[in-house]
Amino acid sequence: RPVKLTVTEFLLLQSLAQRPGFVKSRDNLMDAAYEDQVYVDDRTIDSHIKRMRKKFRDVDPEFDAIETLYGVGYRYREV
């Protein structure tokens, strides 16, 4: 089933899914989702990831493809 994502959420997901298993820091993800002149707190990325997980879990309660590596960043699970 389709999952509606914001543009920012889509860009974050795209960045993670392009290299499954590769860890992306919050800074890497901010660079992927925001223009250079836009300032956002790195915790904003956490909020976007949390909302994305919820949207995917609404469709698939067992969704766990986005992993958190505490103190490092996020990665898309390798299949």
N, C-alpha and C positions, 0 to 999 in steps of 0.2 A: 504494500500500500504506500501511496505517496506520503512524504513527510514535508511539511512546509517549513522552510528555513528562511531566516533573514539573509540579506546579502552577506553580512559579516559572518554569520554562522556558516554559510556555504563556503566562503573563502577559507575559514578555519578548517572545516572538514576536508576541503580540497587539498589544503596544505598537508594535513596529516595523512590522508589516504594516498597521496602520490608516492609516499615512501613508507609502506607498512613496516613496522618494527623499528623504524628510525625515530629517536627521541627528538622532539622539537621543544625548545625552551619557550617561555612566555614571550621573550623578546623576538624570537623567530616568528612566532605566531602573530605578534603585533605587527611585525613588518609585512606579513602576508595579507593581513586583513585591513590595515589602515594606511592611509597616505602618509608620507614622511612628515608633513607639517601638522598632523593631528596628534595631540598628546592624549594618551589614555593611561590610567594606572594599570600595572600588570595584573592586578586582581580582577580587572574587567574581563580578562581572558578566562579566568576561573568561572565567572558568572555566565559567560557565553557557553562554555563547555557544559556547565550544569544544566542550562536550558536545552542544549542540544541533546544531551543524554535523556532528559525527560521526554522530549518530543519523540525520540526513537523508541524509548521504552513504552510510550503510549501505544505504539504500533506493534512492538515486539518486547514483551516484558523481560526477556532474557538477553536483551542487547547489552553487550559489554565490550564492544570493539574499541572504544576510546579508553585507554589506560592512563592513570595518573602515576607518575614517578615522583614521589614527594621530594621537593627540593631541587628537582631537575627540570621537569616539564611534563609533556604529554606525548603519547604515541598511539598510532592506530595499530591494533593487534594484527600480527601476521596470521594468515590463514593457512 
